[in-house]
Amino acid sequence: MEDVGLEANATEEQLRALGYVVTATVGSADEARDVARLRCPDLVLMDIRIAGALDGVDAAVMLQQTFGVPVVFVTGYADDRTLERAKRAEPVGYLIKPYTRSDLRVAIELGLHTHALSVKLREREHWFSTTLRSIGDGVLAVDALGLITFVNAAAEETIGASSAALTGRSLTDVLSFRADATGEAVVSPVTLALRSGRIARLPRGSSLVTADGCARPIDDTATPIIDEAGRTLGAVLVFKDVTERRRLEAQLASTERLAAVGTLAAGVAHEINNPLAFVLANVSHALAVLAEVGAQQPALNPLLDEVRAALSDATTGAERAAGIVAELRQSVRPSGEALRRVKLADVAALAFRLMRSEVASRARSVSTVPDDLFVMADEGRLSQVLVNLLANAVHATPEGAVSAHEISIEAHAAGDRVVLSVSDSGAGMSAELQKRVFEPFYSTREPGVGMGLGTLSSARLRDLVRRDDRGRERRRKGHHVRDQPGRRACRERRSSAAARCFRARHAARTCPRHRR
């Protein structure tokens, strides 16, 4: 582009003499745009001072951004202001008038070569950038000062911010790291990599913490970027969110501990069952003796009836203990369970009798279970569930105000479902504790008091019911807790209803300081 006719003609002649093809000679930015759109030249020789609203610098920026055409400035101006403006166009050459034919050839050839290298570099950068943005691991790069230069999509998702918002910021302002066990700060692996020039990693069991305080457990590798001269240019942090893996590892650990409990139970079952057999035998003998005494002295029968009832409950309790041992053994060698039609009112009454003294010491007992509600279930395990939940309710209810507190078992039909609940008016528990209420071996009670398995066994109420009235295999899921500090507590469990399918919702609370 040249706005002086004689100079333009002279330049055109020199180009042809050098073997180049001149596609057009124009005098304004608008004409240059039209020619570039039609002919797409390999290079443009641009005078900085041209006719029209846009000068040569503006025209060069337009040509590069729109068509990707390289520009060599040919001008008689070399002052600082002109040079600074020319840099904005990122020309591939700058030729000062007057120049020789050799100068023109060198400027063109170097400009074409520089442009070709620039295109290859941009293509390679785009290729690598697309690759890094597409991989599943988070990738974050920083320069030697620790300023973020690149963030891929996976890193954006983990950190919770876009690449545009993160680029140019100091990594220490965006992320920090801490030990999960202690909550103490951990030195950034990127900082270690920049300082040492070697690969660095976080200690096992560490989390990435974003600026808003969100913590995510990660596995990571921080690698320094070092040039051929040994200078550290920056570092790359590659990391993966391992929240789900940690959850599965914790679940596996709990399963292994439960399996160990089952193995232990299988080993000691014989020693436990022998004393239970003695208890049952002696209770049976005592009942027989009481029958003889009652026959001989009828006047004592009212008193003896109370003793017989207590002994009958003791028999039930001992049989329930034997059933618990059998359940633990099933964790090693599972066996089938016999289901039968169970009257919920009788199960609730039995649970209150077995917990009579404990409940009476803390609260009034209330049962509102209709006599006409039945379910297909294992009666022993169902009663054990209610006893566990009653025990939790007792521990959650403060002493010394029996008349002010209530522990209840309720049940009602809801369409084709039955809702069974245990509730109390105790202190309630926090949302944080509710998240862990069904974890095996988790307990907020004093060490040595309870194993944290009572509520877990209640959560397995779905195992009590397996088939509907058409004999199809059924297994109900969904065990919920509804509880707030200072509010009436409720834990829910849902299954299908009696005769067709069983659905039970039982509600109980677990005290922040006590849990079976």
Buried (B, 14 or more C-beta within 10 A) or exposed (E): BBBEEEBBEEBBEBBEEEEBEBBBBBBBBBBBBEBBEEEEBBBBBBBBBBBBEBBBBBBBBBBBEEBEBBBBBBBEBEEEEBEEBBEEBEBBBBBEEEBEEEBBBBBBEEBBEBBEEBEEEEEEEEEEEEEBBEEEBBBBBBBEEBBBBBBBBBBBEBBEBEBEBBEEBEBEEBBBBBBBEEEEEBEBBBBBBBEEBEEBBBEEEBBBBBEEEEBBBBBBBBBBBBEEEEEBBBBBBBBBBBBEEBEEEEEEEBEEEBEEBBEEBBEEBEEBBEEBEEBBEEBEEBBEEBEEBBEEEEEEEEEBEEBBEEBEBBBBBBBBBBBBBBBBBBBBEEEEBEBEEBBBBBBBBBBBBBBEEBBBEBBBBEBEBEEEBBBBBBBBBBBBBBBBBBBBBBBBBEEEEBEEBBBBBBBBBEEEBBBBBBBBBBBBBEEEBBEEBBBBBBBBBEEEEBBBBBBBBBBBBBBBBBBBEEEEEBEBEEBEBBBBEEBBBBBBBBBBBBEBBBBBBBBBBBBBEBBB
